[in-house]
Amino acid sequence: MALLLFFTQAGFAQITPNASGVLFVNINVNGGNSSGNSWVNAVPQLADALTAARNNTAIRQIWVARGAYTPLYSAGSDGMNPYLQFGVPGGSFNSFLLVNNVKLYGGFQNATETNIGQRDTINNNTLLNGAGCNHVVMSVGSVGTAEINGFTISNATGVVAQNLTVNAMITYAARGGGLYSESSGPVIRNCTITGNNTEWGGGIYANNSSLTVDNTTISNNHATGGSGNVTNGNASAFGGGIYVRNGISVSIKNCDISNNTVSATRIGVWGGGLCITGYTCTATIGNTTISNNTVSAVVTGSSNEGGNATGGGIYLVTAATTIDNCTISNNSATVSTANATATGINYNHAGGGGILNGSPLVINNSIISGNHIAATVNPFNNSLGWCSGAGIMNDGSLIPGTGGGIVTGCNSVVNNCIIEDNSAAGNFNPSGGGIAYNTPLLLVTPVVPKINNSVIRNNTADQYGGAIHCFALSPLIKNTLITGNSAAEGGAICNVGYSQASKPLLINCSLYGNATTTANANIITNNDNCATFLHNCILYGNKGNITDTGTTITYSIVQGGTGYPGVGNSNADPMFTNAANEDFTLQTNSPAVNTGSNAAYSPAGNMAADTDLAGNPRLYGNAIDMGAFESQKNKDNPPAAIAPVNTVARHLMAYPNPVRRGQALTLRCDYGPAALAGAHLVVTDVTGQVQAPHASVQPEETLVMYSAGIYFVTLTLPNGEKGTISIVVE
């Protein structure tokens, strides 16, 4: 049997690469000697090519033609079955095992290509078909520069609780359906990982590993927890798309992580699209769409465990994570214990429909939209816990060592983001429709999460904090628009104290159109001796009482009565340009122009360097304006040295950008439908040739470009104003 792994059946020609170290594989090859040194002599099976590569360091690349390839041999030994050894057929233990410093390239459509650039990496017609095995691909131990590039990886079913020793390391059958990484560093590019099912890491499981994923779609994978016994595996489930455990470093760029699920009937589920844990791990996620992923825990029968479902899109507990230019949308985290009975205290948690974060986190230029959380508990049970943070949930209790009062897990920064249309529902105190901050711990060292130059709009919470819910944390929020949010209490903000009081600080923010759904409730609510501080802000057009006595406001416009008490306050109409169409810039003669306090802005940043929400200079003239937008038509003394700014382009956003050829790109026009009536949108290439004209413009459009290059999107408004942004298609 070993002889057949080193030599092909056709004439027993030795498997040998060409002079460039390339080995050719084609399951549909007709003729040839199967040596693999050319397409004509291609090796029929990838499994044989990988086995040969383990013993021949001259093989540096394996080129694989289109077709379906199934793993034929076990990746290791189970220590029990004398017939289950590496390199022999192992049934469900068969896997493609990556080889040190060997790169795998798929997507060769014709089996005549002479360079990698001739491949088709869009359709991924080179299929690695698990056919029900535990893992389609494995990367165990050091693999050097190994890479898997241009494949569809599918149809693994890892649900048995059994170990396998691979390269002298223990691996677990019920983890990592599409790809399993142990103490390794695989690179995945231009792949589609779909239709895999296991308990931990439906698409990818990486333990004690570095992981690089680029230009890859990870969709329709599933992590399903069992009952907790040996037969059905672990009751908890993690990472429908990807689960990185004890990670070293993670880089995910230009990817689509969508329609993955995590479900369990006991204990909990974490990270529908992506779950990254590792107390020394650093993670970067860029130009990636994470959408329509779910975590769902449905507990029935007699149980004191409760249910936990957190991180519908992303679950993070790392040393540091950065998210750039991403869309995190329509993910959900739901818990139901409505049909469970508990004899003692049971804990339930539903949080982070878009993101559940327990890490130092920076989010830049991203959209968090349409995410949902819900917890429905049996009202007769003694239930504790929370249902919080439909868009983003920052939890300061997840990092070890936080008992000393250093809570890095909630030290997040949100820059230039849109948090919109997220919802928190159910009967278990749903709170924080847009974003929630939570720590049950006493802070010895202050932690100040930040929101800068962002929009928080149209989020809902059935109970507390339509836009923002603060539980014993005090974020600093500047140059931000908070509009159209609603809750029963705290339509915009609800503060709760525990280990310490929540005392958020808002500077140069505009709050408009927020509402409470309970009579006589407040737009800003302070419970448990909490307080809110607002300086240089505008509170206008909201429905409900503005706030309670725990709020301090200065140099702000506050609608109603004779004006809110505080130095520099007014109740005058702020004269927004067109609030009905969500244009909250200021008219030239607005009473908010030049009436803010420069000194009050100092805790938020640097007026000379900062920009307002539109990207214009934060200070125009001698005195700062109130609200999130700085008028660039100073009514007193406009400085001539400041160049005009293209404001229309500020209302355009394309994501993901860059985008892959053939991948859907969402173009958002941040205007209301009325403002877009009669507008015109056109896409041109670098030569000026029109690629995609639009006779009518909607607030959200979908574009698909099939040729690589740089394109320009131009929006022309009915009044003749226009703006242009660029998109990059790779």
TIKOL-876266 format. One record per residue (C-alpha): x, y, z; residue in three letters. Coordinates in steps of 0.02 Angstrom, whole numbers, plus 32768, in hexadecimal, padded with zeros to 4 digits. Layout:
XYZALA ...
***
This chain:
800080008000MET 808C807A8029ALA 80D4805F7F7BLEU 8034809F7F2BLEU 804481407F8CLEU 80EC816A7F40PHE 80CF81297E90PHE 803681367E22THR 7FD580A07DE7GLN 7FF180C87D2EALA 8099807B7D0DGLY 80D480A07DBDPHE 812B81417D81ALA 8179819D7E12GLN 811C823C7E44ILE 819682CA7E1DTHR 817E83867E03PRO 81BC83E87D6EASN 825C844D7D73ALA 820084DE7DCASER 81C4846E7E57GLY 811084677E17VAL 80AA83C87E22LEU 800E83BC7DB5PHE 7F6C83677DEAVAL 7ED583467D7BASN 7E4F82C87DA6ILE 7E1482CC7CF2ASN 7EBE82AC7CA3VAL 7EBA823A7C0DASN 7F5981D97BEFGLY 8007820B7C26GLY 807381B27CA4ASN 802A82067D42SER 80D682447D79SER 808F82F27D96GLY 811983517D3BASN 809F839E7CBDSER 7FE583AD7C9ATRP 7FF5831E7C1EVAL 804282B07CA4ASN 7FD482F37D31ALA 7FB9828F7DD2VAL 7F0082627DD7PRO 7EE982747E93GLN 7F1A83057F04LEU 7F28828C7F96ALA 7FB682317F3DASP 800C82D57F10ALA 800C830F7FC6LEU 804F82688003THR 80DD82737F87ALA 810383267FBCALA 812282F08070ARG 81B8828D8034ASN 81F682FB7FA6ASN 822B83AC7FD4THR 824183D47F1BALA 818383E47F11ILE 815F849A7F3DARG 80B884B57EE6GLN 802684457EB6ILE 7FB684847E29TRP 7F0A84337E2AVAL 7E9484347D96ALA 7DD9844A7DA3ARG 7D7783B57DE3GLY 7D4383657E87ALA 7DC983197EF6TYR 7DA882AE7F90THR 7E25828B801BPRO 7E5981D58010LEU 7ECC81B980A4TYR 7ECE81D0815FSER 7F328265819EALA 7F6E82058236GLY 7F4F817C82B5SER 7ECA8167833AASP 7F3C80FD83A7GLY 7EBA807383AEMET 7E9380308302ASN 7F2E7FE082B7PRO 7EEA8002820ATYR 7ECE80BC8229LEU 7F7B81008201GLN 7FBC8191819BPHE 7FB5817180E0GLY 7F3480E480E1VAL 7E7A80F680BEPRO 7E278130815EGLY 7D71814F8132GLY 7D3381E9818FSER 7DE6820B81CBPHE 7E24822A811BASN 7E6482DA80FDSER 7ED48342808CPHE 7F69836680FDLEU 7FCD840280D0LEU 808783E880B7VAL 8112845A80F6ASN 813D84E38077ASN 80CA849D7FF0VAL 804985117FA1LYS 7FA884CB7F58LEU 7F5985297EC7TYR 7EAE84FF7E80GLY 7E4385517DFBGLY 7E9E85127D60PHE 7E0A85027CEAGLN 7E5D84B97C50ASN 7EF284577C93ALA 7F5E84B17C14THR 7F8C854D7C78GLU 804285807C85THR 803686007D12ASN 7FCE861C7DADILE 7F8286BD7D69GLY 7F2186597CE7GLN 7EB486067D6BARG 7DFB86267D8EASP 7DF386507E47THR 7D4186947E3EILE 7CDD85F77E20ASN 7D5185837E82ASN 7D2984EB7E1AASN 7DB184857E6CTHR 7D4F842F7EF5LEU 7D9983D97F8DLEU 7D06836C7FBCASN 7D0B8329806DGLY 7C8182AD8046ALA 7C5482A380FEGLY 7D04829B8146CYS 7D2E82F681E7ASN 7DA283778196HIS 7DBC839C80DFVAL 7E6683EF80F9VAL 7EDD83E6818DMET 7F73845281BASER 7FCF84098250VAL 807684448291GLY 80EB84B58231SER 80BC84C7817AVAL 81338555814FGLY 80F485B180B5THR 806A8534808EALA 7FD085808040GLU 7F2A85447FFCILE 7EEE85B37F6FASN 7E5C85A87EF6GLY 7DF085197F38PHE 7D4184F67F72THR 7D4A84958015ILE 7CA8843F8043SER 7C4483AE808AASN 7C9B8382812DALA 7C36833B81BDTHR 7C9C8335825CGLY 7C2882FE82E7VAL 7C7D82688336VAL 7CDB827A83DAALA 7D7F822683ACGLN 7E35825B83A8ASN 7EB682468320LEU 7F72825C8333THR 7FB682BE82A0VAL 806C82EF8293ASN 807E82BC834BALA 7FF183338380MET 7F43830B83C0ILE 7EB483448351THR 7DF98339836ETYR 7D7D82F582F2ALA 7CED83698320ALA 7D4B840A82FAARG 7D7784638259GLY 7D0D841D81CDGLY 7D5684798139GLY 7E0484938180LEU 7E52845C8224TYR 7EF084B48261SER 7F55847E82F9GLU 7FF284DD832ESER 80058514827BSER 7FFC85AB8208GLY 7F958587816DPRO 7F76860B80E7VAL 7ECF8603808BILE 7EB1866D7FF0ARG 7E2F86757F67ASN 7DC985E67FB0CYS 7D1485BE7FD5THR 7CF6855C8075ILE 7C418526807CTHR 7BCA849E80B3GLY 7C3084578143ASN 7BE7841F81EAASN 7C3E83FD828FTHR 7C3884348345GLU 7CC684B28350TRP 7CF4851782B6GLY 7C7F84DF822DGLY 7CE7852B81A2GLY 7D90853E81F7ILE 7DD5850D82A2TYR 7E81854E82D1ALA 7ECD8527837AASN 7F70857383B6ASN 7F8B85B08305SER 7FA786468297SER 7F2286558212LEU 7F2086BB8171THR 7E8186BF8109VAL 7E77872E806FASP 7DFA87427FE1ASN 7D9486B08021THR 7CDC868A8036THR 7CAA862B80D2ILE 7BF0860680CBSER 7B6A858B80FFASN 7BD6852F817CASN 7B8F84F18220HIS 7BCC84D082D1ALA 7B5084688332THR 7B60843C83EAGLY 7B268397842CGLY 7ADF835E84D1SER 7B88835B8527GLY 7BA282A0852EASN 7C27823B84D4VAL 7BB482048449THR 7B7D82B08413ASN 7C1583178441GLY 7C2383BC849DASN 7B85841A84CDALA 7BCF84C2849ESER 7BF084FA83ECALA 7C65858083A9PHE 7C8585D58303GLY 7C0E85A68279GLY 7C8485EF81F7GLY 7D2B85F98254ILE 7D6285CE8304TYR 7E1186058337VAL 7E3B85C083E4ARG 7ED785F58444ASN 7F05865683A9GLY 7FB186A08387ILE 7F83871882FBSER 7EF187288283VAL 7EE3878781E0SER 7E3E87858182ILE 7E3187F780EBLYS 7DC1880A8052ASN 7D50877D808BCYS 7C968756808FASP 7C6186FA812DILE 7BA686DC8120SER 7B1686688148ASN 7B75860181C6ASN 7B1D85BF8262THR 7B4485858312VAL 7ABE852B8376SER 7AB084C58415ALA 7A2E8486848ETHR 7A9B84958529ARG 7B1385148573ILE 7B40858D84E6GLY 7B7485C28439VAL 7BF586438405TRP 7C2786998362GLY 7BAF867582D3GLY 7C2386B4824BGLY 7CC686C382A7LEU 7D0586978355CYS 7DB686CC8385ILE 7DFE86AB8431THR 7EAF86B78472GLY 7EEE872684FCTYR 7F8E874E849ETHR 7F40874883F1CYS 7F3B87DF837DTHR 7EB787E382F5ALA 7E99884F825CTHR 7DF8884881F8ILE 7DEF88B6815EGLY 7D8288D480C5ASN 7D13884480F9THR 7C58882780FATHR 7C1387C4818EILE 7B5987AD8175SER 7AC3873D8199ASN 7B1E86D18218ASN 7AC2869082B0THR 7AE0864A835EVAL 7A4A85F883AESER 7A37859F8455ALA 798F854A8474VAL 798784F6851FVAL 78F68485854ETHR 78CD840E85DAGLY 79158419868ASER 79B5847E868ASER 7A0B84F78700ASN 7A8D8526867EGLU 7A2885A5861FGLY 7A5885D7856FGLY 7AE286428525ASN 7AE986868474ALA 7B6B870C8453THR 7BBF875583BAGLY 7B468735832CGLY 7BC4877B82B0GLY 7C6787818312ILE 7C9F874A83BFTYR 7D46879383F9LEU 7DB387748491VAL 7E6387A2845ATHR 7EF5880E848DALA 7EC4888C8406ALA 7E54888F836ETHR 7E42890C82E0THR 7DAD890E8269ILE 7DBF897C81CFASP 7D4489A38144ASN 7CD089128169CYS 7C1588F4815FTHR 7BCA889281EEILE 7B12887E81C9SER 7A77881681EAASN 7AC887A18266ASN 7A6987638300SER 7A82871B83ADALA 79E986CC83FFTHR 79C6866B849EVAL 7928861084CDSER 790985BC8574THR 784E85DA856CALA 782C851E8574ASN 78B384F685F4ALA 789684E286AETHR 791D8509872DALA 792484D787E4THR 79AB8557880DGLY 79FA85F287C4ILE 7A1C85E8870AASN 7A81866486A4TYR 7A4F869F85F8ASN 7AB087108582HIS 7A85875084D5ALA 7AF887D68495GLY 7B5A881D8405GLY 7AE887FA8372GLY 7B6F88468304GLY 7C0888418377ILE 7C2487FE8427LEU 7CC98848845CASN 7D34882384F4GLY 7DD3886E84ACSER 7E2A89128490PRO 7DD3893783EBLEU 7DDF89BC8365VAL 7D5889C582DEILE 7D768A3C824CASN 7D0A8A6E81B8ASN 7C9089DF81CDSER 7BD589C281C8ILE 7B7E895F8251ILE 7ACC894C8213SER 7A2F88E48228GLY 7A72887282B0ASN 79FB88288332HIS 79FC87DE83E0ILE 796E87908442ALA 795B872E84E3ALA 78B986DA8513THR 78BE868985BFVAL 7843862B8628ASN 77FE86B2869DPRO 77EA86328728PHE 78A58609872BASN 792186668798ASN 798086AD8705SER 7A188720870ALEU 7A828768867FGLY 7A6687E585F3TRP 7A2588038543CYS 7A8B88958503SER 7AE688E2846FGLY 7A8B88B883CEALA 7B0D890D8361GLY 7BA7890783D2ILE 7BB988C18481MET 7C5888F084E0ASN 7C6D887B8575ASP 7CF788A585F1GLY 7CEE88018651SER 7D37878A85D1LEU 7DF387A785E1ILE 7E52874B866DPRO 7E9A87C086EEGLY 7E0A883A86E6THR 7DEA881C879EGLY 7E79889587C1GLY 7E1189218779GLY 7E68892C86D0ILE 7DDC89088657VAL 7E2B890F85ABTHR 7D9D88AD855DGLY 7D2C89458556CYS 7DB089C1851CASN 7D6B89D3846CSER 7D778A6083EDVAL 7CF88A7A8362VAL 7D2E8AF282D7ASN 7CCA8B2D8241ASN 7C4A8AA2824CCYS 7B908A91822CILE 7B2F8A2D82AEILE 7A7D8A1E8270GLU 79DD89B7826CASP 7A14893F82F5ASN 799388FC8371SER 798A88AF841FALA 78EB8851844AALA 789E87CD84BCGLY 786187C7856FASN 790C87CD85C6PHE 792F888885D4ASN 796D88A28521PRO 79E28938851DSER 7A60899284B2GLY 7A14898E8405GLY 7AAE89DB83B6GLY 7B3D89BF8430ILE 7B50898584E3ALA 7BDB89948563TYR 7BE5891E85F5ASN 7C5688F68685THR 7C2588AC872DPRO 7CD188D48774LEU 7D13896487DALEU 7D8D89C98771LEU 7E2F89F887C8VAL 7E768A398725THR 7DF68A9F86C4PRO 7DC08A5D861BVAL 7D718AD785A1VAL 7D278A898503PRO 7D168B048474LYS 7CA18B2883E3ILE 7CE28BA68365ASN 7C928BF282CBASN 7C0C8B6D82BASER 7B528B5B8297VAL 7AE38AF7830EILE 7A358AF382C4ARG 79918A9582BCASN 79C08A14833FASN 793E89CE83B8THR 793C897B8462ALA 789A893B84ABASP 78D089748558GLN 796C89DF8576TYR 79DE8A4B850BGLY 79A68A538457GLY 7A4F8A918419ALA 7AC58A7584ADILE 7ABD8A148550HIS 7B448A3085D3CYS 7B5789B58662PHE 7BDD89F786DAALA 7C438A43864CLEU 7C588AF5860FSER 7C7B8B0B8555PRO 7CB78BAC8504LEU 7C518BD68469ILE 7C7E8C6583F5LYS 7C4A8CA9834AASN 7BC28C268340THR 7B0E8C278301LEU 7A918BC6836BILE 79E98BC48312THR 794B8B5F82FDGLY 796D8AE6838CASN 78E78AA98404SER 78CD8A4884A5ALA 784E8A3C8531ALA 78CA8A9A859FGLU 795F8AFD8563GLY 79328B0F84ACGLY 79E38B4D848AALA 7A488B1E8525ILE 7A288AB985C2CYS 7AA78AB3864FASN 7AAD8A3186D9VAL 7B258A2A876CGLY 7B6C898E87BCTYR 7C23898587EFSER 7C2B8A3F87C7GLN 7BB68ABF877BALA 7BAB8AD786BFSER 7BD68B89868DLYS 7BE08B9A85D0PRO 7C248C3C8587LEU 7BDD8C7E84E3LEU 7C368D0D848BILE 7BFB8D5B83E8ASN 7B738CDC83CACYS 7AC98CF28378SER 7A358C9383C1LEU 799A8C9C8354TYR 78FD8C34833CGLY 791D8BBA83CBASN 78838B7C8427ALA 78458B2184C0THR 77B78AA684B0THR 777F8ABC8565THR 77208B56859FALA 77888BD58602ASN 78298B7585E5ALA 78CD8BCC85BCASN 79358BD6851FILE 79CE8BCF8591ILE 79B48B68862FTHR 7A288B6186C6ASN 7A098AD78744ASN 7A6A8AA887E2ASP 7ABD8B5287FCASN 7AFD8B55874ACYS 7B178BF686E9ALA 7B268C348637THR 7B8C8CCB85FEPHE 7B6A8D26855ALEU 7BCD8DB98518HIS 7BBC8E11846FASN 7B2A8D9F8444CYS 7A818DB183EFILE 79E98D578436LEU 79558D7B83C6TYR 78C08D248378GLY 78C18C9583F5ASN 78228C45843ALYS 78188C3484F7GLY 78628C8F858BASN 79128CC98566ILE 79658C868602THR 79648C8286BFASP 79C38CE18744THR 7A5E8C778730GLY 7A8E8CCD868DTHR 7AFF8D64867BTHR 7AF38DC885D9ILE 7B578E6285A5THR 7B6C8EC68503TYR 7AE28E6384B1SER 7A398E77845EILE 79B28E1984BEVAL 79028E1F847CGLN 78728E4E84EEGLY 783C8EC88576GLY 78AC8F59859DTHR 794B8EF78580GLY 79A78E7285E1TYR 7A098EB98675PRO 7AC28ECB8654GLY 7B3D8F4C8614VAL 7B308F74855BGLY 7A908F10853EASN 7A038F4384C9SER 795B8EFF8491ASN 79618F4F83E4ALA 79408EEF8344ASP 79ED8EB1830CPRO 79BD8ECB8255MET 79F88E26820DPHE 7A0A8E2C8150THR 79858DA68132ASN 79608D3881C8ALA 78CE8CE4816FALA 794C8C9A80F6ASN 79CE8C78817BGLU 7A3E8D0B814FASP 7A728D4C81F9PHE 7AF38DC881BDTHR 7AD58E7A81F5LEU 7A8F8F0A8191GLN 7AFD8FA5818ATHR 7A9190058206ASN 7A7A8F768280SER 7A848FAA8337PRO 7AF78F12834EALA 7B7F8F6282E3VAL 7C118FAA8347ASN 7BB58F9483EDTHR 7C0A8EF98431GLY 7C988EF984AESER 7D488ED98472ASN 7D7B8EAE8523ALA 7CF18E2D8532ALA 7D358DD1849ATYR 7DE18DB984E6SER 7DB98D148540PRO 7D838CCB8499ALA 7E188CF3842CGLY 7E778D7483C8ASN 7E0D8DF68370MET 7E9B8E2582FCALA 7EAF8D7482BBALA 7E038D2582D1ASP 7D788D238251THR 7CBC8D2C8266ASP 7C468CA18232LEU 7C4D8CD7817BALA 7D0A8CD38179GLY 7D1B8D90817AASN 7D8C8DF081F3PRO 7D428DE782A1ARG 7D6B8E9E82C3LEU 7D3B8F1C823CTYR 7D578FCC8279GLY 7D7D8FF9832CASN 7CF48F9A838AALA 7CB98EE88375ILE 7C058EC48342ASP 7B888E5C83A4MET 7B5C8DAF8363GLY 7BB38D2D82F9ALA 7BC98D9B825EPHE 7C338E38824FGLU 7BEF8EBC81D9SER 7C6B8EE38150GLN 7C148F89812ALYS 7C428FEA81C4ASN 7BC0907181DBLYS 7C3B90E68234ASP 7CE790D681E6ASN 7D0290488168PRO 7DBC90248152PRO 7DE99027809AALA 7E798FAF80AEALA 7E0C8F1380C5ILE 7DE78EBC8021ALA 7D358E867FF6PRO 7D078DD48024VAL 7CA68D5C7FB4ASN 7C178D38802BTHR 7BB88CC57FB3VAL 7C488C477FB3ALA 7C3C8C418071ARG 7B8F8BF4805CHIS 7BCD8B657FEELEU 7C158AC28031MET 7C448A237FD4ALA 7C658981802FTYR 7CC38912802DPRO 7D47897C7FD7ASN 7DB689357F8EPRO 7D4088B07F4BVAL 7D63880F7EEDARG 7D3087F97E38ARG 7C8187B17E31GLY 7C5E87D87EE8GLN 7BC888457F12ALA 7BF588F47F4BLEU 7B79895E7FADTHR 7B718A177F84LEU 7B1D8A7E800AARG 7ADE8B2E7FE5CYS 7ACA8B7D808FASP 7A368BE9805DTYR 797B8BCF8076GLY 79108B947FE3PRO 78C98C437FCBALA 79768C8E7FB5ALA 79A28C097F34LEU 79078C267EC9ALA 794B8C607E22GLY 7A008C397E51ALA 7A738BE07DD6HIS 7AFB8B627DF9LEU 7B7F8B227D7FVAL 7C168AAD7D8CVAL 7CA98ACC7D18THR 7D538A7B7D00ASP 7DFA8AD67CFAVAL 7DE18AFE7C41THR 7D3A8B537C64GLY 7CD38AC97C14GLN 7C2A8AB27C68VAL 7C1B8A077CBAGLN 7B788A0E7D1CALA 7AFF8AA07D04PRO 7A6B8AAE7D7AHIS 79D48B127D3EALA 79908B157DEESER 79ED8B0C7E92VAL 79BB8AAD7F2FGLN 7A098AC57FDCPRO 7A5C8A1D7FC4GLU 7A9589D07F1FGLU 7AEE892E7EF5THR 7B7A892B7E74LEU 7BDA88977E2CVAL 7C7888BB7DC8MET 7CC7882C7D66TYR 7D6988807D31SER 7DF688B57DA4ALA 7E24896B7DACGLY 7DFC8A147DF8ILE 7D4E8A5C7DDFTYR 7CFC8B007E0CPHE 7C4B8B137E50VAL 7BFF8BBF7E35THR 7B5D8BF87E85LEU 7B0A8C947E3ETHR 7A7E8CE27EA5LEU 79E88D3D7E56PRO 7A348DE57E84ASN 7AD08DBD7E1EGLY 7B448D967EB1GLU 7BAC8CFB7E94LYS 7C298C8F7EEDGLY 7C9C8C007EBATHR 7CEA8B6E7F16ILE 7D5C8AE67ED4SER 7D4D8A297EE3ILE 7DD389A67EC5VAL 7DA788FF7E75VAL 7E2988777E8EGLU 
***
